Amino acid sequence: MVGAGTKEIRISLNDGWFRVMYVAKFPEAVYVLHCFKKKTSTTSKQDKEITAARYKAVVQERSKK
């Protein structure tokens, strides 16, 4: 799991699969965490780690307010 409330948009085009990872559970904004082109049928560990790190950064930044 990347983070509570994280969703993904799946896009299939002629030149490949694409993913947009985002979180929309906060009232002030929709945060796009990561966008990438998939090369395999599974999401890579690196892409999951990037998304998780950005989710954590959003949560930390929001807690400062």
PDB file of N, CA, C and O in Angstrom:
ATOM      1  N   MET A   1       0.839  -1.182   0.000  1.00  0.00           N
ATOM      2  CA  MET A   1       0.000   0.000   0.000  1.00  0.00           C
ATOM      3  C   MET A   1       0.883   1.244   0.000  1.00  0.00           C
ATOM      4  O   MET A   1       1.884   1.323   0.713  1.00  0.00           O
ATOM      5  N   VAL A   2       0.487   2.195  -0.810  1.00  0.00           N
ATOM      6  CA  VAL A   2       1.272   3.420  -0.956  1.00  0.00           C
ATOM      7  C   VAL A   2       0.905   4.439   0.114  1.00  0.00           C
ATOM      8  O   VAL A   2       1.786   5.046   0.724  1.00  0.00           O
ATOM      9  N   GLY A   3      -0.373   4.627   0.340  1.00  0.00           N
ATOM     10  CA  GLY A   3      -0.866   5.569   1.334  1.00  0.00           C
ATOM     11  C   GLY A   3      -2.382   5.538   1.341  1.00  0.00           C
ATOM     12  O   GLY A   3      -3.002   5.277   0.310  1.00  0.00           O
ATOM     13  N   ALA A   4      -2.980   5.798   2.480  1.00  0.00           N
ATOM     14  CA  ALA A   4      -4.436   5.743   2.609  1.00  0.00           C
ATOM     15  C   ALA A   4      -5.095   6.732   1.658  1.00  0.00           C
ATOM     16  O   ALA A   4      -4.770   7.919   1.664  1.00  0.00           O
ATOM     17  N   GLY A   5      -6.013   6.244   0.848  1.00  0.00           N
ATOM     18  CA  GLY A   5      -6.743   7.101  -0.078  1.00  0.00           C
ATOM     19  C   GLY A   5      -6.073   7.307  -1.415  1.00  0.00           C
ATOM     20  O   GLY A   5      -6.608   8.020  -2.264  1.00  0.00           O
ATOM     21  N   THR A   6      -4.912   6.701  -1.630  1.00  0.00           N
ATOM     22  CA  THR A   6      -4.228   6.848  -2.911  1.00  0.00           C
ATOM     23  C   THR A   6      -4.992   6.088  -3.987  1.00  0.00           C
ATOM     24  O   THR A   6      -5.388   4.938  -3.795  1.00  0.00           O
ATOM     25  N   LYS A   7      -5.191   6.749  -5.121  1.00  0.00           N
ATOM     26  CA  LYS A   7      -5.901   6.169  -6.265  1.00  0.00           C
ATOM     27  C   LYS A   7      -4.998   6.225  -7.480  1.00  0.00           C
ATOM     28  O   LYS A   7      -3.963   6.891  -7.479  1.00  0.00           O
ATOM     29  N   GLU A   8      -5.416   5.505  -8.530  1.00  0.00           N
ATOM     30  CA  GLU A   8      -4.648   5.580  -9.761  1.00  0.00           C
ATOM     31  C   GLU A   8      -5.577   5.693 -10.954  1.00  0.00           C
ATOM     32  O   GLU A   8      -6.682   5.152 -10.963  1.00  0.00           O
ATOM     33  N   ILE A   9      -5.101   6.410 -11.956  1.00  0.00           N
ATOM     34  CA  ILE A   9      -5.762   6.477 -13.250  1.00  0.00           C
ATOM     35  C   ILE A   9      -4.913   5.636 -14.184  1.00  0.00           C
ATOM     36  O   ILE A   9      -3.697   5.812 -14.261  1.00  0.00           O
ATOM     37  N   ARG A  10      -5.558   4.722 -14.891  1.00  0.00           N
ATOM     38  CA  ARG A  10      -4.856   3.847 -15.829  1.00  0.00           C
ATOM     39  C   ARG A  10      -5.169   4.298 -17.246  1.00  0.00           C
ATOM     40  O   ARG A  10      -6.332   4.456 -17.617  1.00  0.00           O
ATOM     41  N   ILE A  11      -4.128   4.500 -18.025  1.00  0.00           N
ATOM     42  CA  ILE A  11      -4.283   4.968 -19.399  1.00  0.00           C
ATOM     43  C   ILE A  11      -3.577   3.986 -20.319  1.00  0.00           C
ATOM     44  O   ILE A  11      -2.405   3.666 -20.123  1.00  0.00           O
ATOM     45  N   SER A  12      -4.302   3.512 -21.324  1.00  0.00           N
ATOM     46  CA  SER A  12      -3.730   2.592 -22.300  1.00  0.00           C
ATOM     47  C   SER A  12      -3.730   3.271 -23.667  1.00  0.00           C
ATOM     48  O   SER A  12      -4.785   3.625 -24.194  1.00  0.00           O
ATOM     49  N   LEU A  13      -2.543   3.448 -24.232  1.00  0.00           N
ATOM     50  CA  LEU A  13      -2.387   4.051 -25.551  1.00  0.00           C
ATOM     51  C   LEU A  13      -1.644   3.083 -26.458  1.00  0.00           C
ATOM     52  O   LEU A  13      -1.178   2.035 -26.010  1.00  0.00           O
ATOM     53  N   ASN A  14      -1.535   3.434 -27.722  1.00  0.00           N
ATOM     54  CA  ASN A  14      -0.843   2.562 -28.674  1.00  0.00           C
ATOM     55  C   ASN A  14       0.609   2.306 -28.288  1.00  0.00           C
ATOM     56  O   ASN A  14       1.141   1.228 -28.553  1.00  0.00           O
ATOM     57  N   ASP A  15       1.251   3.284 -27.668  1.00  0.00           N
ATOM     58  CA  ASP A  15       2.670   3.127 -27.331  1.00  0.00           C
ATOM     59  C   ASP A  15       2.917   2.676 -25.896  1.00  0.00           C
ATOM     60  O   ASP A  15       4.058   2.718 -25.436  1.00  0.00           O
ATOM     61  N   GLY A  16       1.882   2.247 -25.175  1.00  0.00           N
ATOM     62  CA  GLY A  16       2.113   1.684 -23.850  1.00  0.00           C
ATOM     63  C   GLY A  16       1.051   2.032 -22.831  1.00  0.00           C
ATOM     64  O   GLY A  16       0.036   2.654 -23.144  1.00  0.00           O
ATOM     65  N   TRP A  17       1.313   1.613 -21.597  1.00  0.00           N
ATOM     66  CA  TRP A  17       0.431   1.867 -20.458  1.00  0.00           C
ATOM     67  C   TRP A  17       1.021   2.981 -19.621  1.00  0.00           C
ATOM     68  O   TRP A  17       2.238   3.091 -19.471  1.00  0.00           O
ATOM     69  N   PHE A  18       0.143   3.801 -19.079  1.00  0.00           N
ATOM     70  CA  PHE A  18       0.569   4.903 -18.233  1.00  0.00           C
ATOM     71  C   PHE A  18      -0.255   4.893 -16.956  1.00  0.00           C
ATOM     72  O   PHE A  18      -1.403   4.450 -16.948  1.00  0.00           O
ATOM     73  N   ARG A  19       0.345   5.389 -15.872  1.00  0.00           N
ATOM     74  CA  ARG A  19      -0.352   5.477 -14.596  1.00  0.00           C
ATOM     75  C   ARG A  19      -0.166   6.877 -14.015  1.00  0.00           C
ATOM     76  O   ARG A  19       0.903   7.479 -14.115  1.00  0.00           O
ATOM     77  N   VAL A  20      -1.242   7.372 -13.407  1.00  0.00           N
ATOM     78  CA  VAL A  20      -1.200   8.619 -12.654  1.00  0.00           C
ATOM     79  C   VAL A  20      -1.650   8.263 -11.246  1.00  0.00           C
ATOM     80  O   VAL A  20      -2.791   7.847 -11.046  1.00  0.00           O
ATOM     81  N   MET A  21      -0.774   8.421 -10.279  1.00  0.00           N
ATOM     82  CA  MET A  21      -1.085   8.122  -8.881  1.00  0.00           C
ATOM     83  C   MET A  21      -1.413   9.437  -8.182  1.00  0.00           C
ATOM     84  O   MET A  21      -0.663  10.408  -8.280  1.00  0.00           O
ATOM     85  N   TYR A  22      -2.543   9.457  -7.475  1.00  0.00           N
ATOM     86  CA  TYR A  22      -2.976  10.694  -6.836  1.00  0.00           C
ATOM     87  C   TYR A  22      -3.727  10.404  -5.547  1.00  0.00           C
ATOM     88  O   TYR A  22      -4.116   9.268  -5.277  1.00  0.00           O
ATOM     89  N   VAL A  23      -3.924  11.455  -4.755  1.00  0.00           N
ATOM     90  CA  VAL A  23      -4.737  11.351  -3.544  1.00  0.00           C
ATOM     91  C   VAL A  23      -5.693  12.545  -3.548  1.00  0.00           C
ATOM     92  O   VAL A  23      -5.280  13.687  -3.751  1.00  0.00           O
ATOM     93  N   ALA A  24      -6.981  12.258  -3.319  1.00  0.00           N
ATOM     94  CA  ALA A  24      -8.014  13.299  -3.368  1.00  0.00           C
ATOM     95  C   ALA A  24      -8.826  13.343  -2.082  1.00  0.00           C
ATOM     96  O   ALA A  24      -9.978  13.776  -2.093  1.00  0.00           O
ATOM     97  N   LYS A  25      -8.241  12.904  -0.981  1.00  0.00           N
ATOM     98  CA  LYS A  25      -8.998  12.847   0.273  1.00  0.00           C
ATOM     99  C   LYS A  25      -8.889  14.119   1.108  1.00  0.00           C
ATOM    100  O   LYS A  25      -9.566  14.250   2.128  1.00  0.00           O
ATOM    101  N   PHE A  26      -8.053  15.044   0.692  1.00  0.00           N
ATOM    102  CA  PHE A  26      -7.876  16.283   1.429  1.00  0.00           C
ATOM    103  C   PHE A  26      -8.750  17.371   0.808  1.00  0.00           C
ATOM    104  O   PHE A  26      -8.838  17.455  -0.417  1.00  0.00           O
ATOM    105  N   PRO A  27      -9.397  18.203   1.622  1.00  0.00           N
ATOM    106  CA  PRO A  27     -10.374  19.153   1.086  1.00  0.00           C
ATOM    107  C   PRO A  27      -9.789  20.268   0.217  1.00  0.00           C
ATOM    108  O   PRO A  27     -10.500  20.832  -0.615  1.00  0.00           O
ATOM    109  N   GLU A  28      -8.524  20.591   0.392  1.00  0.00           N
ATOM    110  CA  GLU A  28      -7.977  21.752  -0.304  1.00  0.00           C
ATOM    111  C   GLU A  28      -7.432  21.461  -1.701  1.00  0.00           C
ATOM    112  O   GLU A  28      -7.248  22.390  -2.488  1.00  0.00           O
ATOM    113  N   ALA A  29      -7.169  20.190  -2.030  1.00  0.00           N
ATOM    114  CA  ALA A  29      -6.540  19.917  -3.323  1.00  0.00           C
ATOM    115  C   ALA A  29      -6.553  18.434  -3.659  1.00  0.00           C
ATOM    116  O   ALA A  29      -6.737  17.575  -2.797  1.00  0.00           O
ATOM    117  N   VAL A  30      -6.354  18.167  -4.938  1.00  0.00           N
ATOM    118  CA  VAL A  30      -6.030  16.819  -5.406  1.00  0.00           C
ATOM    119  C   VAL A  30      -4.523  16.839  -5.640  1.00  0.00           C
ATOM    120  O   VAL A  30      -4.022  17.661  -6.407  1.00  0.00           O
ATOM    121  N   TYR A  31      -3.810  15.945  -4.986  1.00  0.00           N
ATOM    122  CA  TYR A  31      -2.355  15.893  -5.107  1.00  0.00           C
ATOM    123  C   TYR A  31      -1.961  14.778  -6.064  1.00  0.00           C
ATOM    124  O   TYR A  31      -2.244  13.607  -5.810  1.00  0.00           O
ATOM    125  N   VAL A  32      -1.305  15.143  -7.169  1.00  0.00           N
ATOM    126  CA  VAL A  32      -0.756  14.154  -8.093  1.00  0.00           C
ATOM    127  C   VAL A  32       0.604  13.766  -7.538  1.00  0.00           C
ATOM    128  O   VAL A  32       1.505  14.598  -7.425  1.00  0.00           O
ATOM    129  N   LEU A  33       0.741  12.497  -7.194  1.00  0.00           N
ATOM    130  CA  LEU A  33       1.947  12.026  -6.517  1.00  0.00           C
ATOM    131  C   LEU A  33       3.013  11.533  -7.487  1.00  0.00           C
ATOM    132  O   LEU A  33       4.207  11.729  -7.256  1.00  0.00           O
ATOM    133  N   HIS A  34       2.580  10.889  -8.579  1.00  0.00           N
ATOM    134  CA  HIS A  34       3.552  10.309  -9.505  1.00  0.00           C
ATOM    135  C   HIS A  34       2.844   9.926 -10.794  1.00  0.00           C
ATOM    136  O   HIS A  34       1.712   9.442 -10.765  1.00  0.00           O
ATOM    137  N   CYS A  35       3.504  10.141 -11.924  1.00  0.00           N
ATOM    138  CA  CYS A  35       3.015   9.722 -13.240  1.00  0.00           C
ATOM    139  C   CYS A  35       4.150   8.976 -13.917  1.00  0.00           C
ATOM    140  O   CYS A  35       5.307   9.389 -13.844  1.00  0.00           O
ATOM    141  N   PHE A  36       3.814   7.872 -14.579  1.00  0.00           N
ATOM    142  CA  PHE A  36       4.877   7.090 -15.200  1.00  0.00           C
ATOM    143  C   PHE A  36       4.337   6.180 -16.287  1.00  0.00           C
ATOM    144  O   PHE A  36       3.147   5.867 -16.327  1.00  0.00           O
ATOM    145  N   LYS A  37       5.238   5.762 -17.172  1.00  0.00           N
ATOM    146  CA  LYS A  37       4.912   4.788 -18.210  1.00  0.00           C
ATOM    147  C   LYS A  37       5.290   3.419 -17.682  1.00  0.00           C
ATOM    148  O   LYS A  37       6.397   3.208 -17.186  1.00  0.00           O
ATOM    149  N   LYS A  38       4.350   2.495 -17.797  1.00  0.00           N
ATOM    150  CA  LYS A  38       4.609   1.134 -17.324  1.00  0.00           C
ATOM    151  C   LYS A  38       5.298   0.335 -18.422  1.00  0.00           C
ATOM    152  O   LYS A  38       4.973   0.457 -19.603  1.00  0.00           O
ATOM    153  N   LYS A  39       6.246  -0.478 -18.006  1.00  0.00           N
ATOM    154  CA  LYS A  39       6.961  -1.320 -18.956  1.00  0.00           C
ATOM    155  C   LYS A  39       6.615  -2.788 -18.764  1.00  0.00           C
ATOM    156  O   LYS A  39       6.896  -3.618 -19.629  1.00  0.00           O
ATOM    157  N   THR A  40       6.001  -3.105 -17.621  1.00  0.00           N
ATOM    158  CA  THR A  40       5.580  -4.477 -17.327  1.00  0.00           C
ATOM    159  C   THR A  40       4.150  -4.429 -16.798  1.00  0.00           C
ATOM    160  O   THR A  40       3.585  -3.349 -16.625  1.00  0.00           O
ATOM    161  N   SER A  41       3.572  -5.584 -16.546  1.00  0.00           N
ATOM    162  CA  SER A  41       2.187  -5.624 -16.066  1.00  0.00           C
ATOM    163  C   SER A  41       2.055  -5.245 -14.594  1.00  0.00           C
ATOM    164  O   SER A  41       0.947  -5.006 -14.116  1.00  0.00           O
ATOM    165  N   THR A  42       3.163  -5.189 -13.878  1.00  0.00           N
ATOM    166  CA  THR A  42       3.118  -4.802 -12.465  1.00  0.00           C
ATOM    167  C   THR A  42       3.778  -3.433 -12.280  1.00  0.00           C
ATOM    168  O   THR A  42       4.591  -3.005 -13.098  1.00  0.00           O
ATOM    169  N   THR A  43       3.416  -2.767 -11.205  1.00  0.00           N
ATOM    170  CA  THR A  43       4.039  -1.484 -10.878  1.00  0.00           C
ATOM    171  C   THR A  43       5.360  -1.758 -10.166  1.00  0.00           C
ATOM    172  O   THR A  43       5.412  -2.532  -9.210  1.00  0.00           O
ATOM    173  N   SER A  44       6.417  -1.121 -10.637  1.00  0.00           N
ATOM    174  CA  SER A  44       7.748  -1.392 -10.091  1.00  0.00           C
ATOM    175  C   SER A  44       7.867  -0.929  -8.641  1.00  0.00           C
ATOM    176  O   SER A  44       7.137  -0.050  -8.184  1.00  0.00           O
ATOM    177  N   LYS A  45       8.799  -1.540  -7.945  1.00  0.00           N
ATOM    178  CA  LYS A  45       9.075  -1.165  -6.556  1.00  0.00           C
ATOM    179  C   LYS A  45       9.495   0.300  -6.486  1.00  0.00           C
ATOM    180  O   LYS A  45       9.089   1.022  -5.575  1.00  0.00           O
ATOM    181  N   GLN A  46      10.298   0.734  -7.438  1.00  0.00           N
ATOM    182  CA  GLN A  46      10.770   2.120  -7.458  1.00  0.00           C
ATOM    183  C   GLN A  46       9.596   3.092  -7.598  1.00  0.00           C
ATOM    184  O   GLN A  46       9.552   4.104  -6.900  1.00  0.00           O
ATOM    185  N   ASP A  47       8.648   2.801  -8.487  1.00  0.00           N
ATOM    186  CA  ASP A  47       7.491   3.679  -8.658  1.00  0.00           C
ATOM    187  C   ASP A  47       6.631   3.710  -7.402  1.00  0.00           C
ATOM    188  O   ASP A  47       6.104   4.761  -7.038  1.00  0.00           O
ATOM    189  N   LYS A  48       6.484   2.573  -6.740  1.00  0.00           N
ATOM    190  CA  LYS A  48       5.730   2.527  -5.480  1.00  0.00           C
ATOM    191  C   LYS A  48       6.436   3.338  -4.397  1.00  0.00           C
ATOM    192  O   LYS A  48       5.789   4.047  -3.626  1.00  0.00           O
ATOM    193  N   GLU A  49       7.764   3.234  -4.342  1.00  0.00           N
ATOM    194  CA  GLU A  49       8.532   3.977  -3.337  1.00  0.00           C
ATOM    195  C   GLU A  49       8.457   5.483  -3.567  1.00  0.00           C
ATOM    196  O   GLU A  49       8.340   6.253  -2.614  1.00  0.00           O
ATOM    197  N   ILE A  50       8.523   5.904  -4.826  1.00  0.00           N
ATOM    198  CA  ILE A  50       8.412   7.330  -5.153  1.00  0.00           C
ATOM    199  C   ILE A  50       7.047   7.856  -4.727  1.00  0.00           C
ATOM    200  O   ILE A  50       6.942   8.913  -4.104  1.00  0.00           O
ATOM    201  N   THR A  51       6.003   7.104  -5.071  1.00  0.00           N
ATOM    202  CA  THR A  51       4.643   7.515  -4.717  1.00  0.00           C
ATOM    203  C   THR A  51       4.472   7.590  -3.206  1.00  0.00           C
ATOM    204  O   THR A  51       3.890   8.546  -2.693  1.00  0.00           O
ATOM    205  N   ALA A  52       4.975   6.589  -2.491  1.00  0.00           N
ATOM    206  CA  ALA A  52       4.857   6.565  -1.026  1.00  0.00           C
ATOM    207  C   ALA A  52       5.609   7.735  -0.391  1.00  0.00           C
ATOM    208  O   ALA A  52       5.112   8.350   0.553  1.00  0.00           O
ATOM    209  N   ALA A  53       6.794   8.043  -0.898  1.00  0.00           N
ATOM    210  CA  ALA A  53       7.582   9.151  -0.349  1.00  0.00           C
ATOM    211  C   ALA A  53       6.870  10.481  -0.567  1.00  0.00           C
ATOM    212  O   ALA A  53       6.869  11.341   0.314  1.00  0.00           O
ATOM    213  N   ARG A  54       6.273  10.648  -1.725  1.00  0.00           N
ATOM    214  CA  ARG A  54       5.556  11.893  -2.008  1.00  0.00           C
ATOM    215  C   ARG A  54       4.279  11.993  -1.186  1.00  0.00           C
ATOM    216  O   ARG A  54       3.905  13.081  -0.748  1.00  0.00           O
ATOM    217  N   TYR A  55       3.611  10.873  -0.975  1.00  0.00           N
ATOM    218  CA  TYR A  55       2.425  10.861  -0.110  1.00  0.00           C
ATOM    219  C   TYR A  55       2.817  11.297   1.305  1.00  0.00           C
ATOM    220  O   TYR A  55       2.148  12.125   1.924  1.00  0.00           O
ATOM    221  N   LYS A  56       3.900  10.727   1.795  1.00  0.00           N
ATOM    222  CA  LYS A  56       4.385  11.067   3.140  1.00  0.00           C
ATOM    223  C   LYS A  56       4.725  12.556   3.228  1.00  0.00           C
ATOM    224  O   LYS A  56       4.441  13.201   4.237  1.00  0.00           O
ATOM    225  N   ALA A  57       5.332  13.099   2.172  1.00  0.00           N
ATOM    226  CA  ALA A  57       5.680  14.522   2.154  1.00  0.00           C
ATOM    227  C   ALA A  57       4.428  15.398   2.195  1.00  0.00           C
ATOM    228  O   ALA A  57       4.418  16.429   2.868  1.00  0.00           O
ATOM    229  N   VAL A  58       3.377  14.998   1.484  1.00  0.00           N
ATOM    230  CA  VAL A  58       2.117  15.751   1.510  1.00  0.00           C
ATOM    231  C   VAL A  58       1.537  15.747   2.919  1.00  0.00           C
ATOM    232  O   VAL A  58       1.130  16.790   3.430  1.00  0.00           O
ATOM    233  N   VAL A  59       1.499  14.581   3.542  1.00  0.00           N
ATOM    234  CA  VAL A  59       0.941  14.465   4.898  1.00  0.00           C
ATOM    235  C   VAL A  59       1.753  15.311   5.878  1.00  0.00           C
ATOM    236  O   VAL A  59       1.180  16.007   6.716  1.00  0.00           O
ATOM    237  N   GLN A  60       3.074  15.255   5.779  1.00  0.00           N
ATOM    238  CA  GLN A  60       3.925  16.048   6.676  1.00  0.00           C
ATOM    239  C   GLN A  60       3.724  17.541   6.465  1.00  0.00           C
ATOM    240  O   GLN A  60       3.643  18.296   7.434  1.00  0.00           O
ATOM    241  N   GLU A  61       3.642  17.973   5.226  1.00  0.00           N
ATOM    242  CA  GLU A  61       3.458  19.393   4.931  1.00  0.00           C
ATOM    243  C   GLU A  61       2.108  19.883   5.444  1.00  0.00           C
ATOM    244  O   GLU A  61       2.007  20.989   5.974  1.00  0.00           O
ATOM    245  N   ARG A  62       1.084  19.071   5.289  1.00  0.00           N
ATOM    246  CA  ARG A  62      -0.248  19.445   5.765  1.00  0.00           C
ATOM    247  C   ARG A  62      -0.290  19.542   7.289  1.00  0.00           C
ATOM    248  O   ARG A  62      -1.053  20.341   7.833  1.00  0.00           O
ATOM    249  N   SER A  63       0.514  18.746   7.980  1.00  0.00           N
ATOM    250  CA  SER A  63       0.497  18.759   9.450  1.00  0.00           C
ATOM    251  C   SER A  63       1.142  20.025  10.022  1.00  0.00           C
ATOM    252  O   SER A  63       0.953  20.329  11.200  1.00  0.00           O
ATOM    253  N   LYS A  64       1.888  20.758   9.218  1.00  0.00           N
ATOM    254  CA  LYS A  64       2.534  21.999   9.658  1.00  0.00           C
ATOM    255  C   LYS A  64       1.541  23.150   9.759  1.00  0.00           C
ATOM    256  O   LYS A  64       1.807  24.152  10.423  1.00  0.00           O
ATOM    257  N   LYS A  65       0.406  23.004   9.102  1.00  0.00           N
ATOM    258  CA  LYS A  65      -0.576  24.110   9.051  1.00  0.00           C
ATOM    259  C   LYS A  65      -1.401  24.186  10.298  1.00  0.00           C
ATOM    260  O   LYS A  65      -2.266  25.053  10.414  1.00  0.00           O
TER     261      LYS A  65
END
